[in-house]
């Protein structure tokens, strides 16, 4: 298989890569760019541990070939922190203990961000629905949902804090 030349933007930086044509977006992020926040949980796009944002939409990076990302803008969990300041959603997860082992946390944070950008003041039921594609095997989700509620309040205070 002939390698593919790829040019894209990852966390605000232009990246030019030569990759095998069968490499997934997740593999490219982890192996070629050493961005290890996205994790491979199920490998079937069902758990959300590999979630990233591509052109403003959350995607499961284990299901997409990197070759499809030519010209795309990608945001990973590593791209949220600005200087020494956590993104309000990240801060809410810290403040409300919305993580335990941390394996699913990057996907949870990105799912919460996508939800809050679409619906800045979700109800508890809307939070449950909005977070449905991100699984956590450690918690009962209570702390995650509390983190999303707190993040909604923080984001309203920090208008313009987006992906």
BAFI-3210 file (N, C-alpha, C; in Angstrom, 3 decimals, decimal comma, padded with zeros to 6 digits):
// residues 163
n [1|2|3|4|5|6|7|8|9|10|11|12|13|14|15|16|17|18|19|20|21|22|23|24|25|26|27|28|29|30|31|32|33|34|35|36|37|38|39|40|41|42|43|44|45|46|47|48|49|50|51|52|53|54|55|56|57|58|59|60|61|62|63|64|65|66|67|68|69|70|71|72|73|74|75|76|77|78|79|80|81|82|83|84|85|86|87|88|89|90|91|92|93|94|95|96|97|98|99|100|101|102|103|104|105|106|107|108|109|110|111|112|113|114|115|116|117|118|119|120|121|122|123|124|125|126|127|128|129|130|131|132|133|134|135|136|137|138|139|140|141|142|143|144|145|146|147|148|149|150|151|152|153|154|155|156|157|158|159|160|161|162|163]
n.u [000,846|000,562|001,869|000,041|-000,130|-000,898|-002,540|-003,583|-005,336|-004,574|-005,558|-005,227|-002,795|-000,987|-000,536|001,474|001,570|002,775|001,184|000,135|-002,430|-004,450|-004,597|-006,249|-007,985|-007,718|-005,398|-003,535|-003,547|-002,626|-000,248|001,272|001,182|001,469|-000,611|-002,272|-004,649|-007,189|-008,602|-008,481|-011,199|-013,460|-013,172|-015,138|-016,684|-018,603|-018,210|-017,146|-014,670|-012,678|-013,348|-013,190|-013,152|-014,137|-014,062|-015,920|-017,777|-018,484|-016,791|-016,209|-013,068|-011,942|-013,300|-012,899|-011,011|-007,778|-006,976|-009,233|-009,266|-008,089|-007,399|-009,059|-010,169|-009,190|-009,910|-008,571|-008,587|-006,259|-006,051|-007,684|-006,982|-005,866|-002,954|-002,216|-004,747|-007,527|-010,141|-013,526|-015,250|-013,463|-012,506|-014,826|-015,185|-012,987|-013,529|-015,964|-015,383|-015,698|-014,556|-012,988|-011,069|-010,103|-009,925|-012,091|-012,455|-011,554|-013,222|-015,696|-015,542|-015,326|-017,759|-019,513|-018,857|-019,718|-022,452|-023,106|-022,486|-024,422|-026,715|-026,886|-028,034|-028,921|-031,447|-031,591|-032,434|-031,842|-029,084|-028,449|-029,313|-027,673|-025,140|-025,122|-023,608|-021,124|-019,418|-018,826|-017,101|-016,549|-018,064|-021,273|-022,341|-023,395|-021,622|-020,489|-022,695|-023,258|-020,951|-021,294|-023,528|-022,400|-020,449|-022,021|-022,909|-020,418|-019,565|-021,483|-020,722|-018,238|-018,541|-018,126|-016,217|-015,367|-015,087]
n.v [-001,183|002,170|005,027|007,861|011,328|013,897|016,788|018,764|020,431|020,329|020,822|023,552|023,741|023,446|020,413|018,195|015,095|011,796|008,909|005,457|004,139|002,748|003,603|004,597|007,546|007,751|006,168|007,704|010,112|009,217|007,684|009,006|011,730|011,792|012,397|011,414|011,479|010,675|007,504|003,981|002,173|000,331|-000,062|-000,083|002,152|002,603|003,250|005,809|006,600|007,331|009,756|012,740|016,097|016,971|019,304|020,783|018,895|016,119|013,026|009,495|008,517|006,067|004,926|006,244|006,729|008,098|009,206|010,403|012,853|014,999|018,384|018,904|020,255|019,481|018,864|017,815|016,473|017,492|019,932|021,761|023,182|026,392|028,041|028,255|027,746|025,801|024,605|025,631|023,339|021,252|022,201|022,057|019,277|018,605|020,062|018,900|016,254|014,510|012,281|009,049|006,659|007,829|006,958|007,258|009,959|012,037|011,698|012,033|014,732|016,055|015,264|016,500|019,177|019,443|018,998|021,211|023,353|023,147|023,217|025,355|025,400|022,786|020,449|017,991|015,574|016,082|016,254|013,619|012,309|013,598|012,765|010,112|008,569|008,196|006,103|005,070|002,978|003,010|004,713|005,713|007,579|009,857|011,866|012,655|013,755|015,829|017,293|018,169|019,811|021,789|022,684|023,888|026,149|027,410|027,879|029,694|031,832|032,304|033,352|032,518|030,542|028,052|025,143]
n.w [000,000|-000,863|000,790|002,115|001,617|003,847|004,917|007,557|010,243|013,576|016,763|016,365|015,064|012,032|010,454|008,643|007,258|006,465|005,901|006,368|004,211|005,539|008,144|011,085|012,241|015,013|015,458|014,025|015,496|018,017|017,459|015,438|016,086|018,792|020,546|023,057|024,458|023,482|023,596|022,758|023,270|022,720|019,993|018,103|017,873|019,858|022,551|023,087|024,101|022,364|021,326|019,400|018,081|014,920|012,492|013,982|014,873|017,002|016,804|016,617|016,718|016,172|014,122|011,749|008,833|008,725|006,349|005,341|006,462|005,206|005,051|007,191|010,363|013,514|016,910|019,894|023,245|024,281|023,079|024,331|026,662|027,400|027,517|030,834|031,649|032,248|030,124|030,672|030,834|031,347|033,814|035,378|035,473|037,018|039,385|040,239|040,480|038,238|037,145|037,380|036,947|034,658|032,038|030,231|030,315|028,522|026,286|027,543|028,356|025,866|024,714|026,496|026,003|023,323|023,662|025,312|023,702|021,789|023,339|025,721|028,280|029,447|030,557|033,208|032,078|029,388|029,537|030,255|027,898|026,001|026,732|026,238|024,409|025,502|027,435|030,816|032,882|035,519|037,158|038,507|036,959|038,187|039,189|036,788|035,421|037,199|036,824|034,196|034,490|036,152|034,400|032,440|033,803|034,302|031,654|030,821|032,353|031,258|028,591|025,185|025,438|023,697|021,545]
ca.u [000,000|001,326|001,534|-000,779|000,264|-002,064|-002,363|-004,754|-005,088|-004,859|-005,427|-004,777|-001,495|-000,978|000,253|001,659|001,966|002,736|000,607|-000,416|-003,831|-005,396|-004,464|-007,423|-007,733|-007,223|-004,003|-002,729|-003,409|-001,821|001,057|002,035|001,215|001,638|-001,741|-002,776|-005,867|-008,227|-008,239|-009,264|-011,929|-014,149|-012,757|-016,333|-017,430|-019,739|-017,939|-016,852|-013,344|-011,818|-014,022|-012,519|-014,019|-013,683|-014,857|-016,999|-018,683|-017,813|-016,720|-015,426|-011,889|-011,575|-014,091|-012,628|-009,651|-007,065|-006,917|-010,432|-009,139|-007,397|-007,954|-009,968|-009,735|-009,441|-009,609|-008,495|-008,604|-005,028|-006,182|-008,653|-006,332|-005,230|-001,870|-002,370|-006,162|-008,375|-011,435|-014,543|-015,762|-012,412|-012,489|-016,003|-014,923|-012,064|-014,219|-017,052|-014,868|-016,426|-013,783|-012,347|-009,800|-009,672|-009,880|-013,149|-012,641|-011,432|-014,451|-016,775|-015,391|-015,672|-019,205|-020,151|-018,673|-020,602|-023,810|-023,301|-022,463|-025,728|-027,750|-026,130|-028,711|-029,697|-032,074|-030,943|-032,775|-031,081|-027,689|-028,395|-029,404|-026,520|-023,929|-025,402|-022,606|-019,851|-019,583|-017,870|-017,259|-016,176|-018,979|-022,710|-022,634|-023,880|-020,594|-020,337|-023,825|-023,051|-019,887|-021,863|-024,352|-021,473|-019,801|-022,982|-022,854|-019,117|-019,515|-022,297|-019,895|-017,100|-019,088|-017,127|-015,297|-015,869|-014,108]
ca.v [000,000|003,406|006,003|009,009|012,638|014,466|018,104|019,066|021,276|019,613|021,713|024,857|023,674|022,754|019,176|017,512|013,737|010,705|007,817|004,331|004,413|002,063|004,125|005,322|008,851|007,488|005,731|008,838|011,029|008,620|007,182|009,961|013,048|011,583|012,950|010,158|011,675|009,790|006,110|002,947|001,365|-000,808|-000,215|-000,196|003,403|002,550|003,643|007,231|006,896|007,860|010,914|013,998|017,011|017,183|020,366|021,202|017,794|015,013|011,768|008,413|008,487|004,688|004,497|007,081|006,659|009,371|009,726|011,196|014,090|016,028|019,723|019,000|020,870|018,490|019,266|016,719|016,956|018,248|021,256|022,602|024,036|027,583|028,411|027,528|027,800|024,723|024,973|025,520|021,972|020,516|022,678|021,507|017,857|018,576|020,564|018,012|014,877|013,807|011,170|008,174|006,150|008,769|006,374|007,813|011,372|012,942|011,568|012,635|016,190|016,513|015,077|017,563|020,430|019,441|019,172|022,561|024,313|023,033|023,529|025,923|025,217|021,545|019,845|016,741|014,571|016,406|015,880|012,152|011,964|014,134|012,041|008,684|007,868|008,124|005,166|005,032|001,712|003,183|005,531|005,591|008,747|011,004|012,913|013,135|014,636|017,036|018,044|018,822|020,919|022,834|023,220|024,793|027,409|028,039|028,359|030,910|032,889|032,522|033,399|032,413|029,421|026,964|024,203]
ca.w [000,000|-000,948|001,832|001,738|002,149|004,502|005,546|008,356|011,409|014,819|017,920|015,915|014,381|010,748|010,465|007,362|007,611|005,500|006,687|005,613|003,865|006,419|009,510|011,565|012,847|016,359|015,361|013,598|016,619|019,080|017,033|014,638|016,715|020,226|021,278|023,612|025,247|022,943|023,882|022,091|024,236|022,100|018,600|017,262|017,894|020,754|023,936|023,180|024,661|021,296|020,754|019,095|017,340|013,544|011,846|014,868|015,247|017,685|016,054|017,207|015,850|015,834|012,970|010,588|008,309|008,763|004,983|005,118|007,215|004,431|005,197|008,341|011,613|014,569|018,281|020,860|024,634|024,505|022,488|025,036|027,651|026,849|028,415|032,101|031,987|031,752|029,539|031,724|030,989|032,057|035,201|036,059|035,743|038,159|040,581|040,653|040,479|037,185|036,585|038,351|036,413|033,637|030,696|029,382|030,619|027,368|025,519|028,328|028,298|024,519|024,552|027,277|025,272|022,161|024,182|025,840|022,595|021,128|024,319|026,841|029,571|029,343|031,737|033,592|031,058|028,175|029,804|030,146|026,477|025,302|027,127|026,074|023,603|026,226|028,544|031,909|033,578|036,930|037,956|038,299|036,133|038,951|039,198|035,408|035,142|038,015|036,161|033,010|034,997|036,600|033,205|031,798|034,551|034,033|030,275|030,737|032,945|030,352|027,232|024,131|025,665|022,853|021,001]
c.u [000,891|000,905|000,761|-000,206|-000,993|-001,698|-003,666|-004,357|-005,504|-004,550|-004,810|-003,445|-001,632|-000,042|000,305|002,268|001,976|002,326|000,213|-001,901|-004,851|-005,337|-005,735|-007,000|-007,169|-005,753|-003,092|-002,493|-002,444|-000,395|001,897|002,191|001,397|000,594|-002,535|-004,031|-007,022|-007,737|-009,042|-009,886|-012,488|-013,678|-013,910|-017,194|-018,611|-019,482|-017,630|-015,479|-012,412|-012,366|-013,083|-013,519|-013,391|-014,631|-016,102|-017,963|-017,895|-017,891|-015,943|-014,254|-011,426|-012,253|-013,737|-011,199|-009,032|-007,031|-008,128|-010,329|-008,391|-008,126|-008,843|-009,323|-010,167|-009,063|-009,648|-008,526|-007,373|-005,128|-007,113|-008,013|-005,636|-004,240|-002,020|-003,814|-006,904|-009,618|-012,480|-015,106|-014,727|-012,408|-013,658|-015,803|-013,942|-012,809|-015,258|-016,658|-015,606|-015,631|-013,266|-011,035|-009,245|-009,701|-010,901|-013,239|-012,525|-012,684|-015,635|-016,731|-015,797|-017,160|-019,964|-020,027|-019,616|-022,050|-024,056|-023,207|-023,790|-026,857|-027,065|-026,755|-029,556|-030,326|-031,286|-031,209|-031,998|-029,599|-027,533|-028,432|-028,149|-025,227|-024,046|-024,339|-021,248|-020,024|-018,463|-018,128|-016,967|-017,265|-020,421|-023,223|-023,088|-022,882|-020,347|-021,458|-023,717|-021,970|-020,416|-022,749|-023,473|-020,778|-020,726|-022,952|-021,536|-019,047|-020,380|-021,543|-018,730|-017,584|-017,964|-016,120|-015,827|-014,728|-013,236]
c.v [001,246|004,363|007,188|010,258|013,315|015,803|018,456|019,973|020,483|020,548|023,049|024,885|022,939|021,559|018,616|016,159|012,842|009,474|006,652|004,587|003,765|002,551|004,883|006,681|008,667|007,078|006,884|009,804|010,475|008,298|008,221|011,313|012,984|012,311|011,764|010,308|010,814|008,353|005,153|002,071|000,124|-001,071|-000,320|001,066|003,435|003,117|005,124|007,579|007,532|009,148|012,099|014,857|017,255|018,183|020,715|020,122|016,700|013,765|010,751|008,157|007,084|004,219|005,214|006,883|008,045|010,016|010,598|012,592|015,193|017,368|019,929|019,758|019,942|019,085|018,014|017,318|017,803|019,677|022,195|023,593|025,189|028,115|027,604|027,440|026,607|025,306|024,818|024,109|021,115|020,907|022,109|020,029|017,707|018,946|019,594|016,539|014,004|012,695|010,294|007,686|007,051|008,239|007,026|009,331|012,279|012,870|012,196|014,158|016,712|016,335|016,171|018,903|020,521|019,660|020,620|023,626|024,307|023,495|024,043|025,718|023,945|021,133|018,578|015,652|014,819|016,081|014,369|011,710|012,391|013,390|010,541|007,926|007,738|007,268|005,289|003,741|001,820|003,839|005,136|006,799|009,969|012,151|013,479|014,115|015,929|017,919|018,798|019,996|022,083|023,487|024,195|026,153|028,145|028,610|029,603|032,095|033,268|032,533|033,348|031,309|028,229|026,106|024,945]
c.w [000,000|000,152|001,246|002,400|002,669|005,127|006,252|009,503|012,645|015,983|017,529|015,191|013,056|010,855|009,058|007,666|006,389|006,280|005,791|005,333|004,800|007,868|009,894|012,104|014,249|016,339|014,958|014,755|017,665|018,626|016,294|015,322|018,232|021,077|021,821|024,471|024,781|023,115|023,017|023,168|023,580|020,673|017,625|017,283|018,832|022,145|024,117|023,721|023,638|020,700|020,575|018,332|015,974|012,891|012,658|015,316|015,961|016,816|016,875|016,272|015,494|014,558|011,671|010,129|008,328|007,388|004,651|005,744|006,467|004,567|006,402|009,496|012,743|015,921|019,144|022,260|024,925|023,991|023,223|025,987|026,940|027,876|029,702|032,540|031,388|031,107|030,654|031,909|031,714|033,534|035,985|036,382|036,903|039,435|041,122|040,666|039,464|036,525|037,717|037,772|035,326|032,218|029,763|029,452|029,395|026,506|026,231|028,226|026,920|024,228|025,296|026,559|024,083|022,594|024,575|024,756|021,843|022,044|025,582|028,223|029,544|030,670|032,082|032,564|029,768|028,344|029,669|028,686|025,725|025,580|026,856|025,286|024,263|027,472|029,566|032,675|035,078|037,769|037,725|037,539|036,923|038,912|037,797|035,087|035,948|037,390|034,951|033,437|035,440|035,402|032,483|032,481|034,289|032,624|030,089|031,327|032,027|028,913|026,218|024,348|024,895|022,365|020,009]
res [x|x|x|x|x|x|x|x|x|x|x|x|x|x|x|x|x|x|x|x|x|x|x|x|x|x|x|x|x|x|x|x|x|x|x|x|x|x|x|x|x|x|x|x|x|x|x|x|x|x|x|x|x|x|x|x|x|x|x|x|x|x|x|x|x|x|x|x|x|x|x|x|x|x|x|x|x|x|x|x|x|x|x|x|x|x|x|x|x|x|x|x|x|x|x|x|x|x|x|x|x|x|x|x|x|x|x|x|x|x|x|x|x|x|x|x|x|x|x|x|x|x|x|x|x|x|x|x|x|x|x|x|x|x|x|x|x|x|x|x|x|x|x|x|x|x|x|x|x|x|x|x|x|x|x|x|x|x|x|x|x|x|x]
***
